[in-house]
Amino acid sequence: MEYEVINDKQGSRFVLTAEGDKVYVLYTLDKETIDLYSTFTPHKLRGKGLAAVVVKAAFEYARANKLKVIPTCSYVRWFSNQHKGYLNDIIDNDS
């Protein structure tokens, strides 16, 4: 099934709705970076790959807008390690 991810700018999150619930990644944004700092998936929707859908949308938004990604959220960091094509988009915030 394909899901529509919406950039809820007012809520500073990329969000999709599935089975009446929301899955999202929260962000802060400035001129050069987007900090993806928290993901949320309701318990009943976990294990379906929905967090990956919203995080991928956030990375695609960053690319389209020439932003570097700060992967504060551990899931976002894990996602980027699993999808090596996004590693060049990352700013390492551990230093």
N, C-alpha and C positions, 0 to 999 in steps of 0.2 A: 504494500500500500504506500502511496506517495502522500506526504504531508506538506502543507503550506506553512512555511516559517515566516513570521512577520517580525520586522524590526519595530518593536514598540519603543520609539524614541523617548516618549514621555516617561515610561517605566524603566528605561535604560536596560532593555533585555530583548533578546531574540527568543521568540516564543512560538510554540505550536500547541494546538488543542487536539487531544485524542481521548476518546471515550468520555468526553465532558470535563477532562482535567487538563491542566497546563503543564508543559515541560518547558524549561527555559534555562538560558544562561544569562547572568547579569553582567553588565559591563560599565566601565567608565571610559570616557573618550576625551582625547585632546587632539590637537592638530596633527600629531605624528604617530600616536599610539592608541590602541584599544586594549584595556585591561579586562580580560575575561576572568572574573574573580569568584564566581560561584555558579554551580549548576544545580538544578532541582528536577527530580523526576518522582512523581507520586509512587508510592510502594506498588500499587497494582499495575503500573506501567513499566516497572523496571525489567531489564533483561530483554527488551524489545528493540534496542538500538536507537531509541528516540533522543537520548541525550546527544548521541553522535550526530543526529540530523541537525539539531540546533547549533551545535558547536561548529559543524561544517559550514553552515550558513554564516556564522560569525566570521570564520576564516575567509570565506568568499567575499564577504562585505569588506573585510580588511584589505584584501588584495585589490578589489575594485576601487577602493579609496586610498590606495598606497599607504596603508597604515601598518606599523609593526604591532605584533601581538605580544602582550605581557600575559603569560599563562599562570596567573596567581592560583587559580583553581587546580587542584591536583588532577581532576578528570581531564581538564583541557590539556595539561602537560602530558598525561598518558595518551590522549587522543593524538596529539602531534607526534609522539614517538611511534605510534602505531601507523600513522599515515605520513610517511617520511617526506612526502611532497610539500608538507606545510612547515617543515623545520626551518626553512630560510625566512619564514614570516615571523619567527619567534625572537623576542628579546629575552635573554636569560635574566630573570629577576632574582636569582639566588645570590648574586654577588653584592 
